[in-house]
Amino acid sequence: MDDDRSLRTLGLADAPRDHPLLYPGAWPSDSGLLDGDRLLPLDRLVYDDRVPVLAVGSNGCPGQLRYKMAEFGIVSPLPMVKARVTGLDVGVSAHVSRMGYVSASPFQAPGHVRELFLTWLDDEQLAVIDASEGVPAPKGHFGRAWLPAPDLQVELADGTVLPGAFAYVNRHGVLRNGTGAPRTHPGQRALLTELLVGSPRLRDLFGVTPEEFCARARADTGLCERGTLLFAEEKQVTASGLEGYLRVQPD
């Protein structure tokens, strides 16, 4: 029955934009076709007529994708394919989102292997996701970068290895860990707790708990901008190693 494949039944309906402490949101257990409020089985893993874009944050959450598409009246199905990705890891964006969270952003990690979702987007869907990431805006937080093989290896469950894929690279950089290397994203509540404990100035801006942080950030775009500047002022930011790819496009 279709109800058995509904996002609500599968536990995938909640969107981080409505529940920021759930960021990046629930990801599916396997590949599927997002069709309205349902996640259906796929009949193939490669879509040559679509653009492959890696999801490293909430774009891997069907509830968030559904919201983004519905906002622009886009109803076409969207394939989400689980992939084995070598060459990058998921870090922390060096900006505070007006959605109330600190989002994920990829960083270069040669030899590192992890599972991510590959979204195959048609032209309309790509335009929606680009806009949601700020790609067209002069001061947008992300650019869409083509990451080519062999620098990045994207292998699908059937053994297909792609010639590359797009990913959204943060124009501000990513947050660093104690050694100066990019830090990995541990989930929103753990991340905000760590950041607030480590920065009195951040607590002055956003409060002392993750709940306060989310509430204040969602209410004040200017405050988000101040938080973004604070990351840089406190020297918490480093390069992702992917910035150079923003100028590279597939053949």
Secondary structure, DSSP 8 states (H G I E B T S, - for coil): -GGGGBHHHHT----TTTSGGGTT----SS-EEEETTEEE--S-S--TTSEEEEE-SGGG-HHHHHHHHHHTT--S-EEEEEEEEEEEEEEEBSS--TTSS--EEEEEEEEEEEEEEEEEE-HHHHHHHHHHTTTTSTT-SEEEEEEETTTSEEEETTS-B-SEEEEEEETT-EEB-TTSSB-B---HHHHHHHHHHH-HHHHHHH-SSHHHHHHHHHH-HHHHHHHHHHHHHTT-EE--S-GGGGG----
